[in-house]
Amino acid sequence: MSTASLARELKAALKTYPDFPSEGISFEDFLPIFANHELFQKLIEAFKIHIQESFADKKIDFVVGLESRGFLFGPTLALAIGAGFVPVRKPGKLPGTIVQTCYKKEYGEDVFEMQVGAIPADSNVIVVDDILATGGSASAAGSLVKQVGGIILEFMFVMELEFLKGRNTLPAPTFTLLSGQQK
């Protein structure tokens, strides 16, 4: 199977909710993929194929997942490719010494943290999350990876809201499995 054929099958499983969370927004829900173990396996397989094709000459040391939806598939993907998993968390959730960064959201600021020592210097890292919108949270996660000395090979997302152009804010190549909303 190819990444493209798996993506078509996964896209068909999405559920769309008009006017959610507010009027005029069409919300594409990817959570039904996780309710079906075969689809969930295909999601992981699609990402694994992409990684094998894109990084055949590199070992991926860590998958970094953003709180909270990056936790849904990040650890499973890490296991599938033989890598470790490192979480990026909201403040106050991680013990020990941490690094921290602030990022802008649509309506304010937020903070992400990562444990110092979770990623050894010069480790190859892929950052994963569910949806790429403005790129603020993913860029913040990338900043944390760089603070601890990791090398970001790619940012990977299930979906992307392309009209927000979030990929333009990210400091490494970006892969989106399912094409998102155009607006």
Disulfide bonds with the S-S distance in Angstrom:
none
